[in-house]
Amino acid sequence: CSIVNKSEDIEHILIEQEPDVVVMTETWLPPAILNSEICPPGYNVIRNDRSSPGGGLAIYIDKIIKYLVLQSPPDVETAWCKTYLASQKFIIGAVYRSPGVGVDAVKKLDSFLRHLRVQHKNVVIAEDFNIAGVMWDEMLPETRERETANGILDLCFSHGQKQVVREYTRIQGNSKSVLDLIFLSEGIASRPYEVELFPGFSDHLIASVTMTWTPFRKTPRSVSSYRDFGMADDTAILDELDYHYRPFEELSRDELVMTSGSNLKHSFINL
C-alpha cells in the first residue's frame, strides 16, 4: 500500500537511524500527493511515481547535502541523483523491477550505466529486482529466472559493482530471499563499510550500509612572489640615483669608503 499511510513510521526510522540518504521502492504514490505529505522535516525527496497503482520510487536526502536530480532512462523504473559528500561526488540510484518483467529492463539499465560510469566512479545503487535465488557469495544464478539473474550478475562484472547484502531481507514462512540489494562501486567497496538489517514497516527488512569516507584534502601549495623589475621605470631610477649620489663626486676616496655603506642600504630598501 502507499507510503502515505506510513509517513509516521518513516519519520520514526529517520529520527532513529539518522541516515544521509534513504531509497524506497514500491512507494505507490499517486502524482497528486504532495512531497510535504510524505517527507519528514530535515529531508528532501526525489520521486518517480507511476500513473497507475503499484511500483514507484523515492530517494530521501538530508537537507544539509547538496544534490542534483539526474534524468532516468526510459522504460526502466529508476530514480537517480548526484550528491556531494565528504568532498566527493556520489551517484545514488534507485531501481525497481516488477515481478515477471523480462531481461530487457536489465539490458536497458546496463546501457544507462555504461554512459554513467564514463563520468562518475562513485556509484551506489539500491535495487529490488524481485528475483530470488541468486547466490551472491558464489555469484551463481540459482533461480528459475536464470536469464534475468545472469543479466544482473553481468551488471556487477561489467560495471565493477559489488552487491553487499548477504542476509535474507524477506522471510515468509519457509521462504527466505535476498530481494533488497545494495550495489557499491569498486572505489567505495574497497573502503570500510558495514551492512545491517533491521525491521521496517513491511514484510521486508531494511538494509543499511554505513560507509567510512575520509574527506579528500589537497596538499597545501607553496606560492612565492617576486617583484617584476622588468616593469620598473628606468628613467626615474636613474634620476633618483643621480640625486642621491651626486655628493659622492665631491668626496675623497677615504670619505667615499666610509659613507657608501649606509647610503646604499637605505636607498635600495626604498626601491
C-alpha positions in Angstrom: 0.0 0.0 0.0 1.0 3.7 -0.4 3.7 5.1 1.9 1.3 8.0 2.6 -0.2 5.8 5.3 3.3 5.2 6.7 4.6 8.7 7.0 4.9 8.5 10.8 6.8 5.2 10.6 9.2 6.7 8.0 9.8 9.7 10.2 10.5 7.4 13.2 13.1 5.5 11.3 14.8 8.6 10.0 14.9 10.1 13.5 16.3 6.8 15.0 18.8 6.0 12.3 19.8 9.5 11.1 20.7 8.3 7.6 22.1 10.7 4.9 20.2 9.0 2.1 17.2 6.6 2.0 16.0 4.7 -1.0 12.4 3.4 -1.0 10.8 1.1 -3.6 7.1 0.3 -4.2 6.0 3.7 -2.9 2.6 3.5 -4.5 2.4 7.3 -4.7 -0.1 9.0 -7.0 1.5 12.1 -8.6 -1.2 14.2 -6.9 0.3 13.5 -3.5 2.5 16.4 -2.3 6.0 16.0 -1.0 5.0 17.6 2.3 2.7 14.7 2.9 5.4 12.0 2.8 8.6 13.8 3.5 9.6 14.3 7.2 11.3 17.6 8.3 15.0 17.8 7.6 14.9 15.8 4.3 14.3 16.5 0.6 12.7 13.8 -1.6 13.1 12.8 -5.2 10.2 10.8 -6.7 9.4 8.6 -9.7 5.7 7.9 -9.4 3.6 5.6 -11.6 0.4 7.0 -13.1 -1.2 3.6 -12.2 -1.3 1.8 -8.9 1.9 0.0 -7.8 5.6 0.5 -8.1 7.2 3.9 -7.6 10.5 5.0 -6.2 11.6 7.7 -3.7 15.1 8.9 -2.6 15.2 10.9 0.7 18.2 13.1 1.1 19.3 15.0 4.2 18.8 18.7 3.7 22.4 19.6 4.5 23.5 17.6 1.5 23.7 19.2 -1.9 22.3 17.2 -4.7 21.3 17.3 -8.4 18.5 15.2 -9.9 19.6 13.2 -12.9 17.3 12.1 -15.8 16.2 8.5 -15.6 16.4 6.2 -18.7 13.2 5.4 -20.4 11.3 2.1 -19.9 13.2 1.3 -16.7 11.8 2.2 -13.3 14.6 4.1 -11.7 15.4 7.4 -9.9 18.9 9.0 -9.9 20.7 11.9 -8.3 24.2 13.2 -7.8 25.2 14.0 -4.2 28.2 15.8 -2.7 29.5 14.1 0.4 32.9 14.3 2.1 34.3 16.4 -0.8 33.4 13.7 -3.2 30.6 13.2 -5.8 28.4 10.2 -5.4 25.7 8.9 -7.8 22.8 7.4 -6.0 20.3 5.2 -7.9 17.0 3.5 -7.0 15.8 0.6 -9.2 12.6 -1.4 -9.1 11.8 -4.4 -11.3 8.2 -5.7 -11.1 7.8 -9.5 -10.8 7.8 -11.2 -14.2 9.4 -8.3 -16.1 11.9 -9.8 -18.5 15.6 -9.3 -19.0 15.1 -6.3 -21.3 14.9 -4.0 -18.2 18.3 -5.2 -17.1 19.8 -4.6 -20.6 18.5 -1.1 -20.6 19.9 -0.5 -17.2 23.2 -1.8 -18.4 23.2 0.6 -21.3 22.4 3.5 -18.9 25.3 2.6 -16.5 27.8 2.4 -19.4 27.2 6.1 -20.1 27.0 7.0 -16.4 30.3 5.3 -15.5 32.2 7.3 -18.1 31.9 10.4 -15.9 31.3 9.0 -12.4 33.3 6.5 -10.4 31.4 6.5 -7.1 28.1 4.8 -7.6 25.6 3.4 -5.1 22.5 1.6 -6.3 19.7 0.3 -4.2 17.5 -2.2 -6.0 14.6 -4.5 -5.6 14.7 -6.8 -8.6 12.1 -9.2 -7.3 14.3 -12.1 -8.2 15.1 -14.7 -5.5 17.7 -17.5 -5.6 20.8 -15.6 -6.6 23.7 -16.9 -4.6 25.7 -13.7 -4.1 28.7 -15.2 -2.3 29.3 -17.5 -5.2 27.8 -15.2 -7.9 25.6 -18.0 -9.2 22.0 -17.7 -10.6 20.2 -20.5 -8.7 16.7 -19.4 -9.8 14.1 -20.2 -12.4 14.6 -16.7 -14.0 18.1 -17.6 -15.0 18.4 -15.2 -17.9 17.5 -12.2 -15.8 19.7 -13.3 -13.0 22.6 -13.7 -15.3 21.9 -10.2 -16.6 22.1 -8.9 -13.1 25.4 -10.7 -12.4 26.8 -9.4 -15.7 26.0 -5.9 -14.4 28.2 -6.4 -11.4 31.1 -7.7 -13.5 30.8 -5.1 -16.3 30.5 -2.0 -14.1 32.6 -3.1 -11.1 29.7 -3.2 -8.7 29.7 -5.3 -5.6 26.4 -6.5 -4.1 26.9 -6.2 -0.3 23.6 -7.5 1.2 24.1 -11.2 2.0 21.4 -12.0 4.6 17.8 -12.6 3.9 15.7 -9.5 3.6 12.3 -11.2 3.2 11.2 -14.2 5.3 7.7 -15.6 4.8 7.2 -19.0 6.5 9.7 -21.3 4.9 10.5 -18.9 2.1 13.7 -16.8 2.5 15.0 -14.4 -0.1 17.6 -11.7 -0.6 15.5 -9.3 -2.5 16.6 -5.9 -1.3 20.1 -5.3 -2.9 22.7 -2.6 -2.5 25.5 -2.3 -5.0 28.7 -0.4 -4.3 31.2 0.6 -7.0 34.8 -0.7 -6.6 36.2 2.5 -5.2 33.6 2.5 -2.4 33.6 -1.2 -1.7 37.4 -1.1 -1.2 36.9 1.2 1.8 35.5 0.2 5.2 31.7 -0.3 5.3 29.2 -2.0 7.5 25.9 -3.7 6.4 23.0 -4.0 8.9 19.4 -5.3 8.6 16.6 -4.1 10.9 12.8 -4.4 11.0 10.8 -1.9 8.9 7.1 -1.3 8.3 6.6 -4.0 5.7 7.4 -7.7 5.2 10.9 -6.7 4.0 13.7 -5.9 6.4 15.5 -2.6 5.9 19.1 -3.0 4.6 21.5 -0.3 5.7 25.1 0.4 4.6 27.4 2.7 6.6 30.5 3.8 4.8 33.6 5.4 6.2 34.9 8.1 3.8 37.7 10.5 4.8 37.3 13.8 3.1 39.9 14.4 0.4 42.3 17.2 1.4 44.5 18.9 -1.1 48.2 19.3 -0.2 49.0 22.9 0.6 50.8 24.6 -2.3 53.7 26.8 -1.7 53.5 30.1 -3.5 56.4 32.5 -3.9 56.1 36.1 -5.2 58.8 38.2 -6.8 59.0 41.8 -7.8 58.9 42.2 -11.5 61.7 44.6 -12.1 61.1 44.4 -15.8 58.2 46.8 -15.1 60.4 49.4 -13.4 60.7 53.0 -14.6 64.4 53.1 -15.6 64.4 56.9 -16.1 63.0 57.5 -12.7 65.5 55.2 -11.1 68.4 56.8 -12.8 67.2 60.3 -11.7 66.8 59.1 -8.1 70.4 57.6 -8.1 71.8 60.8 -9.6 70.1 62.9 -6.9 71.3 60.7 -4.0 74.8 60.1 -5.2 75.8 63.4 -6.7 77.5 64.4 -3.4 79.8 61.4 -3.9 81.6 63.2 -6.7 82.9 65.8 -4.2 84.3 63.2 -1.7 87.8 61.9 -1.5 88.5 58.1 -1.8 88.7 57.6 2.0 85.5 59.6 2.6 83.7 57.6 -0.1 84.5 54.3 1.6 83.3 55.5 5.0 79.9 56.8 3.8 78.8 54.5 0.9 77.7 51.5 3.0 74.9 53.4 4.9 73.7 55.3 1.8 73.4 52.2 -0.4 71.5 50.2 2.2 68.9 52.9 2.8 68.5 53.8 -0.8 67.9 50.2 -2.1 65.4 49.4 0.7 63.2 52.2 -0.6 63.2 50.8 -4.1 
